[in-house]
């Protein structure tokens, strides 16, 4: 998938982002707002794509002469199918499991009618499907947030040289994850989440609580974008990296955000008891270092249980890992 869509309109070059990390802060905030309306059932997938493209290209249809509107509308419709980063196409597991990995990679971003003809493509065309937001990325799209006259810098995420790093600390990440898990039921947590992720110096939970009211003055669209950005990073960490084994799973293997945040909070106390330092020292660990240690401890625990001839089903029950993952570890 190309990260940018380059085109020319009346001799003038334009470029449309086709990857989350290519978005400017303004574009990300605008798209976040569109996705909120989509989640509320106010916009369709096509509406989201169209409004995003119009925003990026800065097209104001009311200023376009009537004789050109149909042509512009047709060109915009063609562009919509090329903007694929926002959504994934989801099929029932009974259908998806019968599709080759090669076609899956294409089919999750391409309408079934636009797939090259094959028995598998015809199977997908006969199946029902839906769209899901594909916000899973490692990038800080809002480097700073302004509250009144105060500008606060946020956490950093870096993926250069094929390595992942972040300025988030273990405690900061755990506190932010707990806020994120509660936002659906309590929208008042959004300023606290922003205050947890955007601070003037080293992370302090006391500072976050004391200044949540200050962050409540930030425009709601920005607070929602802050939450979406952090949620995307959380999702990437525990679905697209080797830290996925730390994700506690509930019924039918579905990830549980509450169990995840609780488990990581307990991890701080566990590492302190293991001699990695007092609670504050462990809490101040860089997030990635903290997760690496927890991951190693979990792998060591699985191998220890296996050496003790514990059944795989018992290991799975104690660790929350599936049998396939356990087999890869041992």
TILO-324644 format. One record per residue (C-alpha): residue number from 1; z, x, y; chain. Coordinates in pm, 1 decimal, m for minus. Example, Ala and Ser with C-alpha at 12.3 -4.5 7.8 and 13.67 -1.06 7.14 Angstrom:
BEGIN
    n        zz        xx        yy  chain
    1     780.0    1230.0    m450.0      A
    2     714.0    1367.0    m106.0      A
This chain:
BEGIN
    n        zz        xx        yy  chain
    1       0.0       0.0       0.0      A
    2    m106.7     142.4     334.0      A
    3     181.6     176.7     579.0      A
    4     m32.7      82.5     877.0      A
    5    m335.8    m137.8     924.5      A
    6    m572.7      16.1    1177.3      A
    7    m836.4    m198.5    1343.6      A
    8   m1051.5    m218.3    1652.5      A
    9   m1084.7    m516.9    1881.8      A
   10   m1355.9    m503.6    2147.1      A
   11   m1362.4    m125.3    2126.6      A
   12    m985.4     m93.6    2163.5      A
   13    m787.1      53.2    1869.5      A
   14    m484.8    m133.4    1732.3      A
   15    m237.1     m55.4    1456.1      A
   16     m21.5    m306.9    1268.6      A
   17     285.3    m183.8    1075.1      A
   18     272.0    m261.2     703.1      A
   19     604.0    m104.8     602.6      A
   20     957.6    m166.3     723.6      A
   21    1011.2     192.8     828.9      A
   22     706.4     170.7    1058.5      A
   23     859.0    m104.0    1274.2      A
   24     984.0     m43.1    1625.0      A
   25    1328.7    m184.8    1710.2      A
   26    1166.1    m471.6    1904.1      A
   27     931.2    m554.1    1615.7      A
   28    1217.0    m546.6    1365.9      A
   29    1435.5    m776.9    1575.0      A
   30    1145.9   m1019.3    1618.8      A
   31    1063.6   m1018.3    1245.3      A
   32    1431.1   m1062.8    1157.6      A
   33    1431.8   m1378.0    1369.4      A
   34    1120.4   m1506.4    1193.6      A
   35    1283.0   m1451.0     854.9      A
   36    1591.2   m1642.9     965.5      A
   37    1364.3   m1937.5    1051.2      A
   38    1184.0   m1895.3     718.8      A
   39    1516.0   m1906.2     531.1      A
   40    1601.1   m2227.0     718.5      A
   41    1272.8   m2383.6     606.9      A
   42    1131.0   m2390.4     959.7      A
   43     845.3   m2147.2     896.2      A
   44     610.2   m2086.4     604.2      A
   45     506.0   m1746.3     469.1      A
   46     179.0   m1772.3     662.4      A
   47     366.0   m1870.8     978.7      A
   48     583.8   m1560.4     954.6      A
   49     287.0   m1330.8     899.2      A
   50      80.4   m1492.4    1174.2      A
   51     354.7   m1479.2    1435.4      A
   52     435.0   m1120.7    1343.4      A
   53      71.1   m1010.9    1380.6      A
   54      32.2   m1198.3    1709.6      A
   55     351.5   m1033.9    1840.2      A
   56     241.3    m683.6    1739.9      A
   57    m108.6    m725.6    1884.3      A
   58      35.0    m892.7    2195.5      A
   59    m213.0   m1177.2    2173.6      A
   60    m141.8   m1470.4    2402.2      A
   61    m363.5   m1752.3    2278.4      A
   62    m314.7   m1964.5    2590.0      A
   63    m490.4   m1694.8    2790.9      A
   64    m779.5   m1665.7    2545.7      A
   65   m1095.2   m1853.5    2654.7      A
   66   m1157.7   m2158.5    2436.1      A
   67   m1493.4   m2027.3    2319.3      A
   68   m1320.0   m1721.8    2160.8      A
   69   m1019.9   m1895.6    2004.4      A
   70   m1187.0   m1990.4    1674.9      A
   71   m1317.8   m1637.2    1624.4      A
   72    m979.2   m1484.1    1698.8      A
   73    m806.4   m1733.9    1469.7      A
   74   m1044.8   m1644.3    1185.4      A
   75    m984.8   m1272.0    1236.5      A
   76    m609.6   m1326.6    1242.7      A
   77    m627.4   m1519.0     915.8      A
   78    m807.7   m1225.1     753.9      A
   79    m535.8    m990.1     879.0      A
   80    m259.2   m1203.2     728.8      A
   81    m353.7   m1115.0     371.2      A
   82    m330.5    m745.2     456.3      A
   83      27.2    m766.4     588.0      A
   84     203.2    m739.9     252.7      A
   85     533.2    m561.1     320.8      A
   86     736.1    m863.5     426.5      A
   87     726.0   m1065.3     103.7      A
   88     697.4   m1023.5    m271.7      A
   89     533.5   m1277.5    m499.9      A
   90     766.7   m1387.5    m777.8      A
   91     661.5   m1539.0   m1111.7      A
   92     876.7   m1682.7   m1391.6      A
   93    1013.1   m1409.9   m1622.4      A
   94     836.3   m1568.9   m1920.0      A
   95     505.1   m1496.8   m1747.8      A
   96     595.2   m1171.8   m1571.1      A
   97     719.0   m1003.9   m1889.9      A
   98     371.9   m1040.7   m2041.3      A
   99     200.7    m856.1   m1756.0      A
  100     130.6    m482.5   m1766.2      A
  101     327.8    m256.9   m1528.4      A
  102       3.2    m156.5   m1357.1      A
  103     m90.1    m515.1   m1272.2      A
  104     267.2    m604.9   m1176.3      A
  105     257.7    m347.3    m899.9      A
  106     m48.8    m517.3    m751.7      A
  107      39.8    m877.5    m836.2      A
  108     375.4    m875.4    m657.4      A
  109     187.2    m823.7    m329.4      A
  110    m147.3    m995.9    m395.5      A
  111    m227.9   m1364.7    m429.2      A
  112    m335.1   m1440.8    m789.1      A
  113    m672.1   m1573.2    m668.6      A
  114    m743.1   m1234.4    m509.3      A
  115    m665.3   m1028.2    m822.1      A
  116    m951.9    m866.4   m1017.7      A
  117   m1045.4   m1100.7   m1300.1      A
  118    m878.8   m1033.0   m1635.5      A
  119    m688.1   m1229.8   m1902.7      A
  120    m361.2   m1128.4   m1733.1      A
  121    m485.4   m1234.7   m1389.8      A
  122    m594.9   m1570.0   m1528.9      A
  123    m247.9   m1612.7   m1677.7      A
  124     m95.4   m1555.9   m1332.9      A
  125    m338.3   m1801.8   m1172.5      A
  126    m221.0   m2074.2   m1409.1      A
  127     144.6   m2004.3   m1331.6      A
  128     369.8   m2129.6   m1055.3      A
  129     494.7   m1863.7    m815.5      A
  130     708.2   m1830.7    m507.4      A
  131     766.5   m1583.7    m227.3      A
  132    1081.2   m1377.1    m173.6      A
  133    1163.4   m1153.7     121.4      A
  134    1111.4    m788.6      27.4      A
  135    1367.1    m627.9     259.7      A
  136    1474.1    m322.3      59.7      A
  137    1440.4       6.3     245.0      A
  138    1616.4     326.0     355.2      A
  139    1572.9     340.6     729.5      A
  140    1774.4     283.3    1046.0      A
  141    1550.9      54.3    1249.9      A
  142    1810.5      m7.0    1522.6      A
  143    1939.1     340.2    1620.4      A
  144    2157.0     198.6    1896.6      A
  145    2299.1    m130.9    2018.8      A
  146    2384.5    m211.8    2379.5      A
  147    2690.0    m426.7    2455.7      A
  148    2704.6    m486.5    2828.7      A
  149    2689.9    m146.1    2994.4      A
  150    2793.6      34.7    2675.1      A
  151    2534.6     177.6    2437.3      A
  152    2663.6     252.1    2086.6      A
  153    2484.1     471.9    1836.2      A
  154    2460.4     349.2    1479.3      A
  155    2472.3     515.4    1141.3      A
  156    2179.4     731.1    1037.3      A
  157    1961.9     721.3     726.0      A
  158    1738.6    1015.5     638.7      A
  159    1485.4    1044.7     355.0      A
  160    1307.3    1365.1     456.2      A
  161    1215.4    1621.0     188.7      A
  162    1257.9    1355.1     m78.1      A
  163    1635.9    1349.5     m38.7      A
  164    1854.2    1061.6      79.4      A
  165    2138.4    1114.8     325.0      A
  166    2336.8     897.2     562.2      A
  167    2607.6     945.4     823.4      A
  168    2799.3     650.9     676.2      A
  169    3138.0     737.8     530.3      A
  170    3280.1     584.2     214.2      A
  171    3533.2     370.6     403.7      A
  172    3281.6     265.0     666.7      A
  173    3037.3     156.4     397.8      A
  174    3303.4     m36.4     205.3      A
  175    3428.2    m212.5     519.9      A
  176    3071.4    m300.4     624.6      A
  177    2989.8    m426.1     272.5      A
  178    3290.5    m658.2     282.1      A
  179    3174.4    m798.7     616.6      A
  180    2822.6    m843.7     481.3      A
  181    2949.1   m1026.8     173.5      A
  182    3137.6   m1276.4     390.4      A
  183    2877.1   m1344.5     659.1      A
  184    2716.1   m1641.3     480.2      A
  185    3044.3   m1832.7     497.4      A
  186    3175.9   m1688.3     823.0      A
  187    2918.0   m1600.1    1088.5      A
  188    3199.4   m1470.4    1310.8      A
  189    3197.6   m1158.0    1094.5      A
  190    2865.3   m1046.2    1242.5      A
  191    3016.6    m879.4    1552.1      A
  192    3271.6    m707.1    1327.4      A
  193    2989.3    m579.6    1105.9      A
  194    2812.3    m442.4    1412.6      A
  195    3134.9    m283.5    1539.7      A
  196    3183.6    m124.9    1197.1      A
  197    2834.7      25.4    1191.2      A
  198    2801.4     116.9    1561.5      A
  199    3079.9     329.6    1709.5      A
  200    3114.0     595.6    1981.9      A
  201    3265.2     859.1    1753.1      A
  202    3403.7     910.9    1403.3      A
  203    3449.4     586.3    1211.6      A
  204    3768.8     392.7    1275.5      A
  205    3840.8      50.4    1126.0      A
  206    4095.2      m3.8    1403.7      A
  207    3826.0      57.9    1667.4      A
  208    3595.6    m187.1    1487.0      A
  209    3851.8    m467.3    1494.2      A
  210    3958.5    m393.9    1850.6      A
  211    3598.5    m400.1    1976.2      A
  212    3444.0    m676.3    1765.6      A
  213    3488.7    m908.2    2064.5      A
  214    3286.8    m666.0    2280.3      A
  215    3005.1    m670.8    2023.5      A
  216    3010.9   m1052.1    2020.0      A
  217    2834.9   m1036.7    2358.4      A
  218    2530.1    m882.0    2190.2      A
  219    2239.7   m1122.6    2145.7      A
  220    2260.1   m1308.6    1814.6      A
  221    1909.0   m1198.1    1716.1      A
  222    2018.5    m833.6    1738.7      A
  223    2334.1    m897.4    1534.8      A
  224    2121.8   m1064.1    1266.9      A
  225    1884.9    m767.6    1265.4      A
  226    2184.4    m531.5    1224.3      A
  227    2293.4    m731.2     919.9      A
  228    1942.3    m738.3     770.1      A
  229    1900.3    m362.5     818.4      A
  230    2229.7    m281.5     647.2      A
  231    2166.5    m533.1     369.4      A
  232    1828.6    m370.5     299.6      A
  233    1995.2     m29.0     268.7      A
  234    2263.6    m166.6      33.8      A
  235    1996.7    m329.0    m180.8      A
  236    1795.1      m8.2    m198.4      A
  237    2095.5     203.2    m295.1      A
  238    2184.7     m15.8    m589.2      A
  239    1842.1    m119.4    m715.0      A
  240    1604.5     167.0    m633.0      A
  241    1821.5     477.5    m678.5      A
  242    2024.7     635.1    m956.6      A
  243    2334.0     467.8    m807.6      A
  244    2224.3     142.5    m970.5      A
  245    2476.4     199.9   m1251.8      A
  246    2754.4     140.0    m998.3      A
  247    2637.8    m216.6    m941.1      A
  248    2879.4    m446.4   m1122.3      A
  249    2683.6    m725.9   m1289.1      A
  250    2793.4   m1081.6   m1344.8      A
  251    2650.5   m1359.1   m1558.4      A
  252    2294.8   m1304.7   m1680.0      A
  253    2288.4    m959.4   m1525.4      A
  254    2282.7   m1084.5   m1166.8      A
  255    2431.4    m845.6    m917.1      A
  256    2746.2    m963.5    m742.2      A
  257    2800.6    m836.7    m387.5      A
  258    3170.6    m919.7    m391.7      A
  259    3233.8    m727.3    m714.5      A
  260    3036.8    m437.0    m573.2      A
  261    3243.7    m405.9    m255.6      A
  262    3570.6    m450.9    m445.5      A
  263    3466.8    m188.5    m700.1      A
  264    3378.4      65.2    m431.2      A
  265    3706.0       1.2    m248.5      A
  266    3897.5      60.9    m571.8      A
  267    3694.9     378.5    m612.4      A
  268    3853.8     525.2    m298.3      A
  269    4201.7     479.4    m447.0      A
  270    4086.8     604.9    m788.4      A
  271    3943.1     928.5    m645.4      A
  272    4259.3     983.0    m443.2      A
  273    4467.1     949.0    m760.2      A
  274    4229.4    1196.1    m930.9      A
  275    4313.9    1460.5    m674.1      A
  276    4015.9    1439.9    m437.4      A
  277    4252.2    1400.9    m143.5      A
  278    4462.8    1132.7      17.7      A
  279    4319.1     789.4      95.4      A
  280    4199.8     894.1     440.9      A
  281    4032.6    1210.1     310.0      A
  282    3841.6    1021.7      40.7      A
  283    3755.2     743.1     284.7      A
  284    3605.2     998.8     524.0      A
  285    3375.6    1141.3     253.5      A
  286    3001.4    1115.2     327.2      A
  287    2879.4     802.1     148.6      A
  288    2622.4     974.2     m74.1      A
  289    2875.4    1236.7    m189.8      A
  290    3124.8     958.1    m266.5      A
  291    2868.3     761.0    m469.0      A
  292    2764.3    1073.3    m661.8      A
  293    3124.7    1130.4    m769.3      A
  294    3169.4     766.6    m874.9      A
  295    2844.1     780.6   m1067.0      A
  296    2949.7    1095.7   m1253.6      A
  297    3285.4     940.0   m1339.3      A
  298    3115.0     632.0   m1480.3      A
  299    2873.8     837.0   m1689.7      A
  300    3162.5    1049.9   m1819.4      A
  301    3355.1     733.3   m1908.4      A
  302    3058.8     590.9   m2103.4      A
  303    3012.3     914.4   m2297.1      A
  304    3383.7     935.3   m2368.4      A
  305    3388.0     581.8   m2507.6      A
  306    3081.4     658.7   m2717.7      A
  307    3244.6     974.7   m2855.4      A
  308    3543.7     760.6   m2951.6      A
  309    3297.6     551.2   m3157.3      A
  310    3342.9     241.7   m2944.2      A
  311    3077.6     m24.6   m3001.7      A
  312    2801.1     m51.9   m2742.8      A
  313    2892.2    m414.2   m2675.2      A
  314    3249.1    m307.5   m2596.3      A
  315    3128.1     m30.0   m2367.2      A
  316    2905.6    m280.8   m2190.0      A
  317    3195.8    m519.5   m2143.6      A
  318    3425.0    m250.3   m2000.9      A
  319    3169.1     m87.1   m1770.9      A
  320    2950.1    m379.0   m1663.8      A
  321    2640.8    m186.1   m1775.7      A
  322    2366.7    m329.2   m1993.2      A
  323    2293.1    m185.6   m2337.6      A
  324    1966.1     m28.0   m2223.0      A
  325    2142.0     170.6   m1949.0      A
  326    2419.1     277.2   m2185.2      A
  327    2163.8     409.0   m2435.1      A
  328    2000.9     615.9   m2160.8      A
  329    2340.0     770.7   m2072.5      A
  330    2451.6     859.1   m2423.9      A
